[in-house]
Amino acid sequence: MMKMMKTYWPLLLLGLAQTTVLAASIAATLLLKVRIA
């Protein structure tokens, strides 16, 4: 079990980072649209 966790941890972290970046870019785009409008 621990071996599997150790293997999947980097993938999980990478997925979390990508999700955070995606959410941040979407939020920034929405903010820009609100500022322009």
N, C-alpha and C positions, 0 to 999 in steps of 0.2 A: 504493500500500500504506500509506504513512504517513498519507495523507488518511483512509483508512478507520479506521485505528487511532485517529486523533484524534477521529473521529466516535463511535466505539463506546466510548472510554475512560470518559466520564461514565456511560453505561449500565452498563458493567461494574462501576464503582465503586459505583453505586447498588444493583446486584444483590448485591454483596459486603456492603454495609452492611445490607441487608434480611436477608440470610442470617445475619449476625452477631447482629442484634437478635432474630431468630427463635430461634436457638440459645440465646441468653442467657435469653430468656423461658421456654423449655422447661426449661433447667437450673434456673432459679429456681423454677419450678413443682414440679419433681421434688424439689428441696431442701425446699420447704415441706411437701410430702406426707410426706417422710421425717421431718421434725421433728414433724409432727402425729401420725404413726403411732407 
